[in-house]
Amino acid sequence: MTKLTPVLSAFWDQKDSFTIEGYKRNGGYKAVEKALKMAPDDVIKLVKDSGLRGRGGAGFPTGMKWGFIPQGDNKEHYFVVNADESEPGTCKDTPLLLANPHVLVEGIIIGSFAIRANYAFIYIRGEVAHVIRRVQQAIEDAYKAGFLGKNILGSGFDLELVLHVGAGAYICGEETALLDSLEGFRGQPRLRPPFPAIAGLYARPTVVNNVESVASVPSIINNGVEWFASMGTEKSKGFTLYSLSGHVKNPGQFEAPLGITLRELIDMAGGMRTGHKLKFWTPGGSSTPLFTDAHLDTPLDYEGVAAAGSMLGTKALQIFDETVCVVRAVLRWTEFYKHESCGKCTPCREGTWWLVQILKDLESGKGEAADLDKLLDLCDNIAGRSFCALADGAASPIISSLKYFRDEYLEHLKQGGCPFDPAKSTIFDLEGITR
Amino acid sequence: MPLTNDDALIESIIKRYPRSRSAIMPLLHLAQARDGFVTPESIEVIAEKLGLETAEVSAVATFYTQYKRQPVGEYHVGVCTNTLCAVLGGDAIFEALKEHLEVENDEVTNDGKVSVEHIECNAACDFAPVVMVNWEFYDNQTVQSAKDLVDACRAGNPPAPTRGPNKLPTWKENSEVLAGINDGRAGEGVQAGEPTLLGLKLAKEGGR
């Protein structure tokens, strides 16, 4: 049985966890004191050695990303945090920032010091007003306490930190679209190379990290590489936030070592809702290929999930029981990708519209068997043929649902409509919430 | 009036950034704080302040769904209908609200109080089905609770958000928060909802 490891969430149950007093009482801002006395390269090495990998989806080693920033180049460097959490199912950074924005601020100071950036930005999505308040206040309080601004803690290191609020575009969670948006343009991905480490914000060397990755850094500075590596698996070190949602009894956040299984997590969530069984789930958001009950014991680390044909992604575990029509679920995700496609690349812009039309016909029973192959053919012409991964994400639920639930698609054709009653999947009745 | 008495504020927003163009987004949020939506006049003011063509500012304003080109309600209600919320009840809530308020998607009630929009995943899936009002969280909604919520908004006494300030701000007030202006209410409301704390609670109880 895997044991939970609350590190980021360790004191979220204290009423003032989001204040600077609450954070300091629980050991906050000790890591920055320590880090500012180190050589910046040693901070990078420490994070590299810890094995911390990006928690935003791709799993790229954080320390290595920092190490890519050219030093002694006489250019400004920028440290940018991606807090645009929008991948369907993903709900970890938002509660983290609501409960403890200071741990992110502390991580940003350490990261900026390491890559020698004097300007940092938090790009946060615009649809979470109270989280924006908390982060804004945390930044102001950190300035007042001397953790931001000129000559931080007498170290000679200067850092300005600015909160930048997005305006409702999923694509801005893609790092180069985020940078375009931050520069004041439409949020559209850039062709790489050059990568942001060479030409990022304002064409200067830039690190873009996910909230949870940066927030994990202070604990590594405080407790060391061995402590961090004592959790997790061989190539996926440390702890992380797993977010369970959907048809379980008690959805929520579970901070656990990488490699825990869904079977263990569902058990912690009190099981599936009464009288129902697991049908399909996403390991890391809607852009990661679907899994079924055959994958309950797959280790939820980067390698384990990849070996089973999907991706760990954001660890957004959306759980659906047997009352849910997979065609309806996939159609809705596809409508999302169509709406959020930025329009830059033709395969994605046009292809997602075609996918929606075909899926709508299939869900309403008006399609034909040949449509299933047409869907796969379209996916083949969309995935991997655009600047960014949005198109790949759009293809994932379609390809994987056809792999596991082809018969259910065909059943729609046989019955001339959807065989499911949507009322059965809702979790409330006239009396209120039922689980 | 669109941004006409905000010269000092606009300057301070521009100064946040190493390059002025980056201020477009907070200035568009500020424009919505003044007029409720992005007016052609505010586009002109922003273009002038940043030394850009109005077409360049418009291009940005029309890309992002949170920038509105027509008035929304004093209380703008967003119902999550992305897959997870939809199947758990978001679709039923959205249909019920449209019927109840006699509006279509993106429309405002005749009294100008409430507008409804279906929104994408709002990063609160463990609180599904989720409804947002002026981008504040109303967690674990049902058809009935959502109807009660919009009725209270129309009557001018909406309940406090589940995880937010003690009193629900208006659309314009919250647009100012999105422009990066501190309204002094960060200390209000809970630090976390129950689902957020579930793993921690189990770990503390031991055996997990």
Interface residues (C-beta under 8 A of the other chain):
Chain A: M1 K3 L4 T5 P6 S9 A10 W12 D13 Q14 K15 D16 S17 F18 T19 E76 E85 S86 E87 P88 G89 T90 C91 D93 T94 P95 L98 A99 Y119 R125 G126 E127 V128 A129 H130 I132 R133 R134 Q136 Q137 E140 V162 L163 H164 V165 G166 A167 G168 A169 Y170 S181 L182 E183 G184 F185 R186 G187 Y202 Y242 S243 L244 S245 G246 H247 N250 P251 G252 Q253 F254 E255 A256 M268 A269 S286 A316 Q318 F320 V324 R328 A329 R332 W333 F336 H339 E340 C342 P422 A423 S425 T426 I427 F428 L430 G432 I433
Chain B: R16 Y17 P18 R19 R21 S22 A23 I24 M25 P26 L28 H29 L50 A59 V60 F63 Y64 T65 Q66 Y67 G78 T81 N82 T83 L84 A86 V87 L88 G89 D91 A92 I119 E120 C121 N122 A123 A124 C125 D126 F127 A128 P129 M132 N134 W135 E136 F137 N140 T142 V143 Q144 S145 P161 R163 G164 P165 P169 N174 V177 L178 A179 G180 N182 D183 R185 A186 G187 G189 V190 Q191 A192 G193 E194 P195 T196 L197 L198 G199 L200 K201 L202 A203 K204 R208
